[in-house]
Amino acid sequence: MKKLLSIITALTVAASATSSLVSCKVITNEFKIEVPEFEQSLKYEFKDGQYKPKESYKNTEADVKKALDGITGNFASSLVADMINSLFFNANLSVTQNSKNIWQYLFRTDKEGVYADGQYRTAGLNSKQQDKINDYYSNVSKIASLLGLMQYSEWSNSQSTNVEEIKVAEAKKPITLSEETIKLVNESKMFESSNNQGITNVKIKSTPKLYEGKIGLAKKTTEGIEKSEEANNEPIKIDSYVSSYISKETNYSEKTAKETDPNDPTKGYGEYIAGTNLAVDFFSQLLISELQGSPEVPIQVKKVKEQSDISKENVKKQGLILNSENVAEKSKQPEFEYTEDEKGNKTPYAYGYSLVSLEPINLELTYNDNLDLKTGKPKPGNQNYIIDLTIEGLSAAFKPILGFTSYKNEKDEVVKDKSGIPYVGWRFMGYQFNSKNIIGYNEDGTQYTEKPNKKMAATNKKFNDFNISKFEFKKA
């Protein structure tokens, strides 16, 4: 077993915490992101007709940062910023009711009047209306903000043992902080407007996992494809994902393979860092946590003369979740179509997403209670605190890619009997804290257009599955 590598990524993120909405100008601060553990080699080399991990290679800080950020360069950094913004959301510090509504919109759950941030929605209520506060908290099952967790804990701790136990329908209760922890957090003044930008370091204690994307090939021979599609007019079933993106069976060039020099990565297929080069491997991606399942669902592929009306409708519904329970209950698998012109050019019509839950993320935050907001440096008499917490509810979204094999000989000519075979692969597209929707789409797959106001981007309940399931707070 390989020894765990100790890696500090050179990744700096500017956090614009929602709790800092206390003036016309949003205050931001920078913090470092650390990833202490990663054990699998991210350097791949072309060997035996396909890319394989270079076992002798030890990852560098730059490798892990690059792989976590993905091909777009913002997967990990944007995710961490999202988590920080959610954790430190404070509705009480919003400048206006409008700005408060914007942020609360992201925490709105499917239950009317209940929000995932867990903070009191009791504006205008007085002490004689405690029953309404109790009713609100009896429906809270997930809490996404630290202040919300504090308020829920204070309410929960205040309940008399004689009071009938509050039941949370169809969900477990949120965790409850001890009186000692609540007191220490309050002493840190973490939720005061002048102290809400104290995060200086974020350590990802969970071990990232490399999703080594494979592809599902259709039938191996052109004859089999023609017989299946034209003679019987039946779609090809793809229910096994075992092939590498570049191999002798998929996308391969004898000329390029011959030019490959293991001692010179610039020649031929060369080497690459997994998850960072679409031209080399379209499907592998380093994820911040391990998948609870697989995005690779069975698909049917059909060659048609013209795209069908059903296909056109599904393509319009790009946000359809192909591995949802509703789809699984149907006997028919999702069906992708493709057409081919007289020159042999193929046009694929794939749609939807596969949404897979990730293992909980364990983070260690370093918070300083007295930073100079202009310089970011601690002031005299400052105190550092360590926040150890676990976050649940993160999902990874994968988009299906319908492609076709390509094989070229040493003369760089296409070998027809080894090319043009349909395949399906799953490309990682990003993270979300909502297990029912792809961000930006409704549950039926149509684009989400509802906006609380003209300043709000088109999105839907972004944090309603975000849940703090562990929280420890102590002086450093």
Secondary structure, 3 states (H helix, E strand, C coil): CCCCEECCCCEEEEECCHHHCCCCCCCCEEEEEECCEECCCCEEEEECCEEEECCCCCCCHHHHHHHHHCCCCCHHHHHHHHHHHHHCCCHHHCCCHHHHHHHHHHHECCCCCCECCCCCCCCCCCHHHHHHHHHHHCCCCCCCCHHHHHHHHHHHHHCCCCCCCCCCCCCCCCCCCCHHHHHHHHHCCCCCHHHCCCEEEEEECCCCEEECCCEEECCCCHHHHHHHHHHCCCCEEECCCCECCCCCCCEEEHHHHHHCECCECCCCCCEEECCCCCCCCCCCEEECCCECCCCCCCEEEEECCCCCHHHHHHHHCCCCECCCHHHHHCCCCCEEEEEECCCCCEEEECCCEEEEEECCEEEEEEEECCECCCCCCECCCCCEEEEEEEEECCEEEEEEEEEECEEECCCCCECHHHCCCEEEEEEEEEEECCCCCCCCECCCCCECCCCCCCCCCCCCCCCCCCEEEEEEEEEC
